[in-house]
Amino acid sequence: MGILEKISEIEKEISRTQKNKATEYHLGLLKAKLAKYRAQLLEPTKSAGSKGEGFDVMKSGDARVALIGFPSVGKSTFLSLMTSTASEAASYEFTTLTCIPGVIEHKGANIQLLDLPGIIEGAAQGKGRGRQVIAVARTADVVIMMLDATKGDVQRNLLEKELESVGIRLNKPKPNIYFKPKKGGGISFNSTVTLTQCSEKLVQLILHEYKIFNAEVLFREDASPDQFIDVVVGNRVHMPCLYVYNKIDQISLEEVDRLARQLHSVVISCEMKLNLDYLLDKLWDYLALICIYTKKRGERPDFSGAIIMRRSASVEHVIPVMTVPVRQ
């Protein structure tokens, strides 16, 4: 039985197993096995190393944004509008076949925008160019999920499922769990809060599935078994995501209002160039960028050029940047 078949069997068993106190250990083991098989599925095979063409692009600018979505939702049109890069757009699907980079200039910052080929359902299992698209998306600071507003939430739910299955956690904080493998001493388990979803026995079963028999585990929040598995696997990517609904000029005002009120969502129309300025300001906030202006003692601040840094930056991060010429 291949990996895809094993994944399918486990997913079916999880779906038909009732969630209660008696089955929590069984479900925890199934989820651990599922995470293992999905990780194996994403590993490049030796035979496929020389075939195909990757399309990773060298990271440049102050931040990187990945533009993902299903075919023909307006990604290429959006790239052409927001940057000086021309990306081919047409009425048929799969117009973009490789990664096309562009640069958004906003508030003095250069934001690299990557127009990735449209992904299809099953991309996480390697359908289409899904693996390459997802691999590039993992290197981004923010994901813009371009969606067709005329199709409601269908595309959003499918894409979230695809990205979730390959370890990309959208708009979710990292689990507050301390985990450290040891050479001996068995499994040391502690928690600073009351746990309602995980128990010491379930934690041990999950660790044993990963052949880990000596470790220190400390729960600082009431985390789920899925969150603990994420910590054990260690390769999960937590990143902010903006859900951008395009083609709002083709739906009713009531539907526009409903979509706009959803969390992390922005509604736009590339065709009519609606709400693009608001999207840029929202993107700036999600990237957590700030402009730093220098000032000499006794003189007025110099607003001719800005140093672009992350909101979490300290003086130690700013000083090395000040030794190079400031962008004008």
N, C-alpha and C positions, 0 to 999 in steps of 0.2 A: 504494500500500500504506500503510495507516494505521500509527500508532505501535504499537498492540497487536499487529498482525500482524508488524511488524518485530521486536518483543521476542520473540514466540513463535518466529520463525524462528531468531533468534540463540540462544535457549535450547536449541532442538532441535539446532543445529549444535554447541554446546558439549557437549551430552550424548552425541553420537555421535562426538566427536573424542577419540581416545586421548591420554592425558596422557604425554608423553615429551619428551625433549630437542629432538626435531625439531619438535614442535608447540607449544612453550611460547610462541613469539612470536605465532603465530596465535591461541592461546587468550587471550593478554594483550590483543591488539587487540579480540577479540570481547567480552571483559569490559569494556573501555573503552567500546565502542559501546553495550553493554547499559546501563551506568551512565548514559550520556548520554540514551538514550531514556527510561529510567525517570524521570530528572529532568524531562524535558519532559512526561511524563505527569502529573506532580504539579503542574505549573504551571497556575494557574486560567486558563481561557479567557475572553476578553472577553464572548462571548455568554452565558456562564453566570454572569457577575458579578451580575446582578440577579435571577437565579432561585435558588430554594432558600433554605434557612435555615441559617446557621451556628450553632454553639452553644458558642463559646469563652466562658469565664467569667473574670472578673477575678481575678487571682492575689491571694490573701490568706493570712494566717497565717504560720507559720514555715517551712512547706514544703508542696509540692503532690505528691499521689500520684494517678496515673491508674489507674482500675480497668477493665481491658479483658478481653475474653473472648468466646466464642461465646454465642449466645442461650441463656437458660435454664440457666445454670451456677450461679446464686445470687448474682450481683453486687448486685442490688437488695436482697435479703435481708441481705447482708453490710453494705451501707450503712446500712440501718435498724437493725441490731444495734449497729454501732460508733459511730453518730452519732445526733443527735436528729432527723435528717431522715427523713421517711417517703417511701420510694420504692416505687412500685407493684410488687408481685410477684404473678405468676400462673403457672399450669401451662402456659400457651401461650408461644410464642416471640415476641420483639420486643415485650415489655411496655413497655420503656423506649425512647422514640423521640427523646429529647433528652438533653443533659447535665444531670445532677442533682448539685449540689454539697452536701457535708456537711462537718462539722468534727469531727475526732477530738481529744479532749482527753486528753493522755497526758504525765505527768511535767511538767506545767506548760506544755507546748507545745500550740499550736493547729495541727493538721495538716489541710490541706484535702484532702478525698477526693472525687474526681470519678467518679460512676457514669456510664459512657459506654454508648451503645447497643451491643448485641451486633454484632460484625462477622462477616462470612461469608467463605468462601474466595473469593479474587479481590478483596478489599477494596482492595488496593494499586492495582488497575486501575480503581477507581471503583465497584465493585459495592456495592449497598446504600448506607450512609452511611459507607463505609470511609474516604474521604479526610478527612472532617471529624473522625472519631474519631482517625485517625492524626495529624492536625494538632494536636489537643489533647494527645495523648499525648507529642508531641515537646516540649511546654512543661513537662512534669512533672519532678520531681526523682527520683522512683522510679516504676516501673511495677509494679503488682500484676497478674499474669496469672492470672485466676480460671479454673480448669480443673475439669472433671467427672472425679472419681476413677474412676468406673465405666467410663470410656473410655480408660484407660491413658494412653499418651504421644501418642496421635494428635492431639489438639487442640493440645498443646504444640508439636509439630513443625510443624503448619500455621501457627500464629500466629507462630512464630519466622521462618518463611519469608516471611510477609507483611510483618513489620516489617523484616526484613533487606533486602527489596527496595526499601523506601522510605527507607533510610539510617538506621534506628534500630539501633544496635549494643548488644545487651543483655549486661551483665556482661563487657564487653571493654574493656581499656585503650586509650587513643588510641595509634596507631602512633608509635613514636619515630623520626620522619623529619622532617628539616628541609627545607622546600620554600619557595622564594621566587622568583617570576617577576622577570625583569630586562628592561631595555629593549634590551640588546645583549650581545654576548659569547658567544652560543651557550649550550649546556647544559654546566654544570660538575657533574660527578658524582664523589662520593666516598663512602666507607663506613669506619666504624670497626670493623666486624666482618666475618667471612667470610660472603658471601651465597651461599645455595644455591637460592633461589627466584627472585631477580631478577638481571638483568644490566644493564650500562650500555646495551646495544642495546635491550633490552626497555623500559627506562625512557624512552629516546628515542622509541620507537615509540608508547608510550602518550601522551607529551606532545604528539607531532605530531598524534595523533588529536584532541586538544583545542586544536589550533592554537597550541600553546606551543612556541616555538623558542629562547627565551632564558630560562634559569632556573638556579638553584643548588639542587642536591639533595644531601643528606647522610643516609645511612642509619646510624642508631645501633643498629639491631637487624636480625636476619635476617627481614625482612618479606616478605609475599607480594605478588603483583601486585594482588590485591584491596585490600590495606591501602594500597598506594601510590596506587591510584585514589581511595580514600577521602580521602587527604590532598590530592590534586590538586583533587577536586570541592569539598572544604572545607565542605560543609553536613551532614556526618554528625553524629549525636547519639549520644554514648556515655553510657549511663545504667544504673544498677543495676536489677535486676528480681528480684522474688520470685515464684516459681511456687507458687501456692496451690491445693492440691487439695481441693476441697469434696466433700461427700457421702461421707465415709469410713465413715459408718455403714451404707453399702450394699455394702461390699466386705469381703473376708476380711482377717484380721489380717496374713497374710503379704504381701498386696498393699499394705496400709497401711505396713508396715515397709519394703518395697521403695521406695515413693514417698518416704517420709520421709528415706531415706538418700541420695536424689539431691541433687546440688549445687544450692544456692539454693532448695530446696523446703521447703514447710511444709504439713502436712496438717491439715485442720479439718473440722468439721461445723457449718454454720449452723443446721441443724434441731435438733441436740442441744446446740449451743453448746459444742463441744469444741475445746480448744487455742487459743482466741481470744486469751488473755492472752499466750501464747508468741508468737503472730503479731505482736502489738503491740510486744513487746520486740525481735523480729527486725526489724521495720520501723524502729524507732528506730535500730538499729545501721546499717541500710542507708542511712538518711537522714544518718548521721554527725552527729547532734545532740548537744549537751552543755548542761548547766545550769550557769550561772555565778552564784555568790552573792557579794554585796558584803560588805565588812567594814571598819568604821571603825577607825582606829588605837586600840589599847587597849581595844577592845570585842569582844564575841563576834560571829561571823558572823550576818548577817541571813538566816534561812531562810524568811522569810515570802513572799518573791517571788524568782523566778529570771529571769535573762536567758538566753534561748535563742539559741545560736549554733551555727554549724557547727564541726566538729572542727578544720578548717584555719584557723579565725579567729585573728587576732592582736590585740594590744592596740589597734591602730589601728581595728579593727572594733568593739571593745567600747565605746570611749570615746564615740562619737556616740550609742549606744543608752542610755548612762547619763545622758544629758542629758534624756531623756524619762521620765515616770513608769513605774516598774517594774510589770509585770502582777502583780496579787495573786492 
